[in-house]
Amino acid sequence: MIKVGARQTYANIQSAFPLPKGMEAPKLFNSTRLIDINTAPREVIEALPEFILKTMQSAEEWELRQNFNSGNSLKDSSKLSQPLVGQEEENDIPF
C-alpha cells in the first residue's frame, strides 16, 4: 500500500514473499548494516537519518538503555511490557 504524507510518499509493507524461481534480486544501492539498539555506540545511532533515529528513540528498548546508562534501576521502569531477561515470573514454566 502506498501512503502519501504531507512531506513524503512511502510504502507501507504489509507482507513479503520470496522471489519467484529464476528471478534475481536487484543490487543494493545502500550499504547494509545491522544496528543493535542495546549495544551500538551512541555515535553510530546518532549518525542515522532523523526519521530512523526518532523511531528508535520511541522504542521501549531505547528507554531501557537510557535508564541503564543513567544508573536508574531497570526494575523501576513502569513502562515495561515484559519481564527482563533473567527475572523470574510468577508461573513455573521455565521459558
MOTAWO-V247763 format. One record per residue. N is the residue number from 1. RES is the residue in three letters. D_CENTER is the distance of its C-alpha to the mean C-alpha in Angstrom with 1 decimal. Layout:
BEGIN
n: <N,N>
res: <RES,RES>
d_center: <D_CENTER,D_CENTER>
END
This chain:
BEGIN
n: <1,2,3,4,5,6,7,8,9,10,11,12,13,14,15,16,17,18,19,20,21,22,23,24,25,26,27,28,29,30,31,32,33,34,35,36,37,38,39,40,41,42,43,44,45,46,47,48,49,50,51,52,53,54,55,56,57,58,59,60,61,62,63,64,65,66,67,68,69,70,71,72,73,74,75,76,77,78,79,80,81,82,83,84,85,86,87,88,89,90,91,92,93,94,95>
res: <MET,ILE,LYS,VAL,GLY,ALA,ARG,GLN,THR,TYR,ALA,ASN,ILE,GLN,SER,ALA,PHE,PRO,LEU,PRO,LYS,GLY,MET,GLU,ALA,PRO,LYS,LEU,PHE,ASN,SER,THR,ARG,LEU,ILE,ASP,ILE,ASN,THR,ALA,PRO,ARG,GLU,VAL,ILE,GLU,ALA,LEU,PRO,GLU,PHE,ILE,LEU,LYS,THR,MET,GLN,SER,ALA,GLU,GLU,TRP,GLU,LEU,ARG,GLN,ASN,PHE,ASN,SER,GLY,ASN,SER,LEU,LYS,ASP,SER,SER,LYS,LEU,SER,GLN,PRO,LEU,VAL,GLY,GLN,GLU,GLU,GLU,ASN,ASP,ILE,PRO,PHE>
d_center: <21.7,22.1,21.5,23.3,22.2,24.4,23.2,21.5,21.6,18.6,18.1,16.5,16.1,17.4,18.2,18.6,21.6,22.9,25.3,28.9,31.3,32.7,30.0,28.3,24.8,25.1,24.4,21.2,21.7,18.7,18.1,15.5,13.1,10.6,8.7,7.8,6.6,9.7,12.2,11.9,14.9,14.8,16.7,14.3,11.5,14.3,15.6,12.8,14.0,14.2,12.5,9.2,9.9,10.7,7.6,5.8,9.1,9.3,6.8,9.2,7.9,8.8,12.0,12.8,12.6,14.8,17.1,17.4,18.2,20.7,22.5,21.9,22.0,18.9,21.3,22.2,18.9,20.0,16.6,15.6,15.4,15.9,18.0,16.8,17.5,21.2,22.2,24.9,24.8,28.0,28.6,30.1,27.7,26.6,23.1>
END
